[in-house]
Amino acid sequence: MNLQSFYIGEKHAEVTMMLGESAVHEKEGRPAVVICPGGSYMYVSEREAEPVGYEFLAKGYHVFILRYSTIGSAMRREGRQTNRDELYQIASMVEQDEVLGSEFPGPLVELAQTITFIRENCHEFNVNPDQIGVVGFSAGGHLAASLGVHWNSDWLSSLTGQEPRWYRPNFQVLAYPILDYMLNRDIAEERGIGDPKYMTTASRMVFGHAAEDETIDRADLKAHVSKDTPPTFIWHTVEDRLVFVQNALDFAKALEKFQIPWELHTFKSGSHGLSLATEVTGRVDARASQWTGLMFSWLDEVLEKN
């Protein structure tokens, strides 16, 4: 395995490449995934990074892990080690006018730049340029799906300075994704189980101090599903009390409206942030852990048709 890292974009984003050893007879290149771990756009979860990458590597994929711009990635770049609780405390004290890099659509531009870099170097990396997908967890699911619905938009092209074809994802995998922040907040308030301090801080990370209507609209991803959205695999748990399963259900409904190939698996039990749901990532749920096998069999079909 070839393991390398490099920075991308103008803020704090870092890409870790996990490239498998290529066989001599491979002429078309391997499929590749860009993994976007979760972390409330506040940090990047290590449990949803390399451990997931090794699963894809074992199946013959090249892996690129995007640690997009957050407070946590900025500190990582400076060599400072902080835990999640410390980051929440730091985030709650951020000045109103300070630009963190995590604000939408900053990380989306970084993701587009990452896929562009892969396609530009597909021959060097032995990547099939028509089999590049995104995999996102929680807030990283929002990031991955943002590219899935906005990749062909003029406004994103103007921000990247690239033609959309360079960063078009061929498929997307969304794990317990938050796809509509306003919906998630409303459900939490209705059920009386939301943490107002957490919700305020999370909103600050995504929308900045004063969220503009246009930004909120663009971040509501189900409203932007179209015929150009890539095939989508989603999994979620009904017991998730941080990101509600309604996010996944609404998005699947929008995919069906446009007849986008999709598959959705909802597991009854399991808290938020299961990652692989095995001992490797620390939270075990035997039924939810089946998602990887279901996903790889789905991907086999998608890539074969592609």
C-alpha positions in Angstrom: 0.0 0.0 0.0 1.1 3.5 -0.9 0.2 6.0 1.9 0.7 9.7 1.3 -0.9 13.0 2.5 -1.1 16.5 1.0 -3.0 19.7 1.7 -5.6 21.0 -0.7 -7.6 24.3 -1.0 -7.0 27.6 0.8 -7.7 26.7 4.4 -6.9 23.5 6.4 -8.0 20.6 4.3 -5.8 17.5 4.1 -6.1 14.5 1.8 -4.7 11.1 2.8 -4.2 8.7 -0.1 -4.4 5.0 0.5 -3.4 3.4 -2.8 -3.5 -0.3 -3.3 -0.8 -2.2 -5.2 -1.8 -2.4 -8.8 -1.5 -5.5 -10.8 0.2 -5.5 -14.2 -2.9 -6.5 -16.1 -5.0 -3.7 -14.7 -5.6 -1.4 -17.7 -8.8 0.3 -17.0 -7.9 1.4 -13.5 -9.5 0.8 -10.1 -12.5 2.5 -8.7 -11.8 5.1 -6.1 -13.6 6.7 -3.2 -13.2 10.0 -1.4 -14.2 9.5 2.3 -15.7 12.4 4.2 -15.8 11.6 7.9 -18.3 13.2 10.2 -17.8 15.6 13.1 -20.5 18.3 13.0 -18.3 20.4 10.7 -16.3 21.0 13.9 -13.7 18.2 13.6 -13.1 15.1 11.5 -13.9 11.8 13.2 -10.9 9.4 13.0 -13.3 6.5 13.6 -14.8 7.2 10.2 -11.5 7.8 8.4 -8.8 5.1 8.0 -10.8 2.2 9.5 -13.4 2.7 6.7 -10.6 3.3 4.2 -9.1 -0.2 4.9 -12.5 -1.8 4.1 -12.5 -0.2 0.7 -8.8 -0.9 0.1 -9.5 -4.6 0.8 -12.1 -4.6 -1.9 -9.8 -3.2 -4.6 -10.6 0.5 -4.3 -8.1 3.3 -4.1 -9.0 5.5 -1.1 -8.7 9.3 -0.5 -9.7 10.5 2.9 -10.6 14.2 3.0 -10.1 16.0 6.3 -11.9 19.1 5.2 -11.6 22.5 6.9 -12.9 22.7 10.5 -11.6 24.0 13.8 -10.2 20.6 14.5 -8.4 20.2 11.2 -6.9 23.7 11.6 -5.5 22.6 15.0 -4.3 19.3 13.5 -2.4 21.2 10.9 -0.8 23.3 13.6 0.2 20.1 15.5 -2.2 20.7 18.4 -4.1 17.8 19.8 -7.6 18.4 21.2 -10.5 16.1 22.1 -14.1 16.5 21.1 -15.3 18.2 24.3 -12.5 20.8 24.1 -13.4 21.5 20.5 -17.0 22.1 21.4 -15.9 24.6 24.1 -13.6 26.3 21.7 -16.3 26.5 19.0 -18.7 28.1 21.4 -16.3 31.0 21.9 -15.6 31.7 18.3 -15.9 35.4 17.3 -18.9 36.2 15.2 -17.0 37.6 12.3 -14.3 34.9 12.2 -14.2 32.7 9.1 -13.4 29.1 10.1 -13.4 27.4 6.7 -16.1 24.9 7.8 -18.9 27.2 6.6 -20.9 26.0 3.6 -19.8 25.8 0.8 -16.1 25.9 1.8 -15.7 22.2 2.4 -17.7 21.5 -0.7 -15.2 23.3 -2.8 -12.4 21.3 -1.2 -14.2 18.1 -2.0 -14.7 19.2 -5.6 -11.0 20.1 -5.8 -10.1 16.6 -4.4 -12.0 14.8 -7.1 -10.6 17.1 -9.7 -7.1 16.2 -8.5 -7.9 12.5 -8.7 -9.3 12.7 -12.3 -6.4 14.8 -13.4 -4.0 12.2 -12.1 -6.1 9.1 -12.8 -3.4 7.5 -15.0 -0.7 8.0 -12.4 -2.9 6.6 -9.6 -4.4 3.8 -11.8 -7.9 5.1 -11.1 -10.8 4.6 -13.5 -12.0 8.2 -14.1 -15.6 6.9 -14.5 -15.7 5.1 -11.2 -15.0 7.8 -8.6 -17.5 8.1 -5.7 -17.9 9.9 -2.4 -18.6 8.3 1.0 -19.8 10.5 3.8 -20.8 10.0 7.5 -23.1 12.3 9.4 -21.9 15.9 8.6 -19.6 14.2 6.1 -22.7 12.7 4.5 -24.0 16.2 4.1 -20.8 17.2 2.4 -20.8 14.2 0.1 -24.5 14.6 -0.9 -23.9 18.4 -1.4 -21.5 17.5 -4.2 -24.0 14.9 -5.5 -26.8 17.4 -6.0 -24.8 20.6 -6.8 -21.9 19.3 -8.9 -23.4 20.6 -12.1 -24.4 24.0 -10.8 -23.0 27.2 -12.2 -22.4 28.7 -8.8 -20.1 25.8 -7.7 -18.3 25.9 -11.0 -17.6 29.6 -10.5 -16.1 28.9 -7.1 -13.9 26.0 -8.2 -12.8 27.6 -11.5 -13.3 24.1 -13.1 -15.8 22.5 -15.5 -18.3 20.4 -13.5 -17.3 17.2 -15.4 -14.0 17.2 -13.5 -15.6 16.7 -10.1 -18.8 14.9 -10.9 -19.2 11.9 -8.5 -20.2 8.6 -10.2 -21.9 7.3 -7.0 -22.4 8.3 -3.4 -22.6 6.4 -0.1 -24.3 8.3 2.8 -24.1 6.9 6.3 -26.5 8.4 8.9 -26.3 11.7 6.9 -27.7 15.0 8.0 -29.2 16.3 4.9 -31.5 19.1 6.1 -30.3 21.0 9.2 -33.6 22.9 9.6 -35.6 19.7 9.5 -33.3 18.1 12.1 -33.6 21.1 14.4 -37.4 21.2 14.1 -37.7 17.4 14.9 -35.4 17.8 17.9 -37.4 20.7 19.2 -40.7 19.0 18.6 -39.6 15.9 20.5 -37.9 17.9 23.2 -34.6 16.0 22.9 -32.4 18.5 21.2 -29.5 20.2 23.0 -30.0 23.9 22.2 -26.3 24.7 22.9 -25.1 22.0 20.6 -27.6 22.9 17.8 -26.5 26.6 18.0 -22.8 25.7 17.8 -23.4 23.2 15.0 -25.3 25.8 13.0 -22.5 28.3 13.5 -20.0 25.8 12.0 -22.1 25.3 8.9 -23.8 28.6 8.3 -21.6 31.2 10.0 -23.0 33.7 12.5 -25.8 34.9 10.3 -27.2 32.3 7.9 -28.3 33.7 4.6 -31.5 32.4 3.0 -29.7 31.4 -0.2 -27.1 29.3 1.8 -29.8 27.6 3.9 -31.7 26.7 0.7 -28.6 25.2 -1.0 -27.8 23.2 2.2 -31.3 21.7 2.1 -30.1 18.9 -0.2 -33.4 17.1 -1.0 -34.6 20.2 -2.7 -31.8 20.0 -5.2 -31.9 16.4 -6.2 -32.2 16.2 -10.0 -31.8 13.7 -12.9 -28.1 14.4 -12.7 -27.7 13.1 -9.1 -25.5 10.0 -9.0 -26.7 6.5 -7.8 -27.0 6.6 -4.0 -26.7 4.1 -1.2 -27.9 5.3 2.2 -28.0 3.6 5.6 -29.4 4.9 8.9 -30.7 3.7 12.3 -34.2 4.5 13.6 -32.9 5.0 17.1 -30.5 7.8 16.0 -31.3 10.7 18.3 -28.7 13.2 16.9 -29.5 12.9 13.2 -33.0 11.7 12.6 -33.8 9.1 10.1 -36.3 11.4 8.4 -33.3 13.0 6.7 -32.7 9.7 4.8 -36.3 9.0 4.1 -36.9 12.4 2.6 -33.8 12.2 0.5 -34.8 8.8 -0.8 -38.2 10.1 -1.8 -36.6 12.8 -3.8 -34.3 10.3 -5.5 -37.3 8.2 -6.4 -39.0 11.2 -7.9 -36.2 11.6 -10.4 -35.7 7.8 -10.9 -32.2 7.9 -9.6 -30.9 4.4 -8.7 -30.9 4.2 -4.9 -30.9 1.8 -2.0 -31.8 2.6 1.6 -31.3 0.4 4.6 -32.7 1.4 8.0 -31.8 -0.6 11.1 -34.0 -0.5 14.1 -31.2 -0.2 16.8 -28.0 1.7 17.0 -26.9 5.1 18.2 -25.5 7.9 16.0 -21.9 7.6 14.8 -21.6 3.8 14.5 -19.1 3.9 11.7 -18.4 0.3 10.8 -20.4 -0.8 13.9 -17.7 -3.4 14.8 -15.0 -3.7 17.5 -12.6 -2.0 15.1 -14.4 1.3 15.5 -15.5 0.8 19.1 -19.3 0.7 18.9 -20.6 -2.7 18.1 -24.0 -3.5 16.6 -24.2 -6.8 14.8 -27.1 -6.0 12.6 -26.0 -2.5 11.6 -22.6 -3.8 10.8 -24.1 -5.5 7.8 -24.2 -2.2 6.0 -20.7 -2.7 4.5 -21.6 -6.0 2.8 -24.8 -4.6 1.5 -23.0 -1.5 0.2 -20.3 -3.5 -1.6 -22.8 -5.8 -3.3 -24.7 -2.7 -4.4 -21.6 -1.0 -5.7 -20.7 -4.1 -7.7 -24.0 -3.7 -9.6 -23.6 0.1 -10.0 -20.0 -0.2 -11.3 -20.8 -3.1 -13.6 -23.6 -1.0 -15.2 -21.3 2.0 -15.4 
